[in-house]
Amino acid sequence: MAKGSTIQLKFHEFTDPTTGVRVTRLTPPDVTCHRNYFYQKCFTNDGRKLLFGAWFDNDWNCYLMDLDTQTARQLTEGSGDNTFGCFLSPDDKYLYYVKRGRELRRVALDTLEEQVIYTVPAGYKGYGTWGVNSACTKLVGIEVVDGDLMALATWEEFREQFLRNPRCRLISIDIESGKATTLFEQAKWTGHPIYRPFDDNTVGYCHEGPLDLVDARMWLVDEDGTNRRKIKDHEDGERCTHEFWVPDGSKMMYVSYKQRDGHDRWICVADPETLQNEVIMPMPACSHLMSNFDGSKAVADGSGTPQDMASTEGFKRESDPFLYLFDLKKKTTTRIAAHNSSWREYRENRQVTHPHPGFTPDEKQVLFSSDFEGEPAVYLADLPA
């Protein structure tokens, strides 16, 4: 299929047998589909269109779904699309994505005109998810010395990548000119570059790798590359992961693995100004966590024993198949529906079956991926009233 092609979808609704919540499958049961990474923008601001990745034609490509007409329009074509790192611009005008680890591209959603904004220089490859600032004038990304970056299709390769100490650099790209500036470079696996919402001077990033082997995972740096500071020192026995900015920019939220008061997984926040960290509440055996706009609520995907640790001693759990809603003010936990994902590696990818839940813009539903019907698919679950 070619860019611009329109695919007729057929949504399928069913009722979750445990919670009674309505769940809607948005994508075909016989085609591999997934949502993008959990903190990347996928909905248009009105909530009526949804960006997703799919394997309709023996390649990963990006598609924009119209939830009213139940159609999907193909936005990219050819091989090499990073369909997990892709995202919509804050003004809903563009899709941004990286192709073949080399080219940062922009697609105009109205005309599908495509432009190469930036090309990774020889000797490097683009890695992971890249992020835009609130003004939509700059992006941050990670480049890795070519030869240091593995395919990362399995968790064994994930661990080996960490041990290699790949040479990574954090860059900021001016969208208008395509000029890149290196904020810093280090022989340490670096990932998750994300501008703080409504503060284009502050960039978050992480030291990537098995959670029990990294020194301190979460870091901040000023947009000019100065004032690098760690968000927190890990406590004894603590592992931190899946950090993201609360969408209003007020806090960095993350998951802390630590045995406390009979629980081993905790929802925490950090103040980006004072670097004060706060443990909010425990949660079930979940992996990814994402909040609503002001950070008053969050959703997470039940999982099992973490796959991104070198040693899981003390954190081994039976897989929890549910999506959860947390009221962070009332400190309550509610089952939304079962996602029943297998969490398996598929199509040489570690992420495609991960639920990666997130709120719809009106905060009435939760978007997630799952392979419980066979092929990974994209779903919406109503939030309990």
Sequence and secondary structure as in RCSB ss.txt:
>XXXX:A:sequence
MAKGSTIQLKFHEFTDPTTGVRVTRLTPPDVTCHRNYFYQKCFTNDGRKLLFGAWFDNDWNCYLMDLDTQTARQL
TEGSGDNTFGCFLSPDDKYLYYVKRGRELRRVALDTLEEQVIYTVPAGYKGYGTWGVNSACTKLVGIEVVDGDLM
ALATWEEFREQFLRNPRCRLISIDIESGKATTLFEQAKWTGHPIYRPFDDNTVGYCHEGPLDLVDARMWLVDEDG
TNRRKIKDHEDGERCTHEFWVPDGSKMMYVSYKQRDGHDRWICVADPETLQNEVIMPMPACSHLMSNFDGSKAVA
DGSGTPQDMASTEGFKRESDPFLYLFDLKKKTTTRIAAHNSSWREYRENRQVTHPHPGFTPDEKQVLFSSDFEGE
PAVYLADLPA
>XXXX:A:secstr
  TT EEE   EEEE TTT  EEEE S TTS EE   TTS  B TTSSEEEEEE SSSS EEEEEETTTTEEEE 
  SS B TTT EE TTSSEEEEEETTTEEEEEETTT  EEEEEE  TTEEEEEEEEE TTSSEEEEEEEETTT  
   SHHHHHHHHHT   EEEEEEETTT  EEEEEEESS EEEEEEETTEEEEEEEEE S TTTSS  EEEEETTS
   EES    TT EEEEEEE TTSS EEEEEEEEETTEEEEEEEE TTT  EEEEEE SSEEEEEE TTSSEEEE
EE  S SS S  TT       EEEEEETTTTEEEEEEE       BTTBSSTT    EE TTSSEEEEEE TTSS
 EEEEEE   
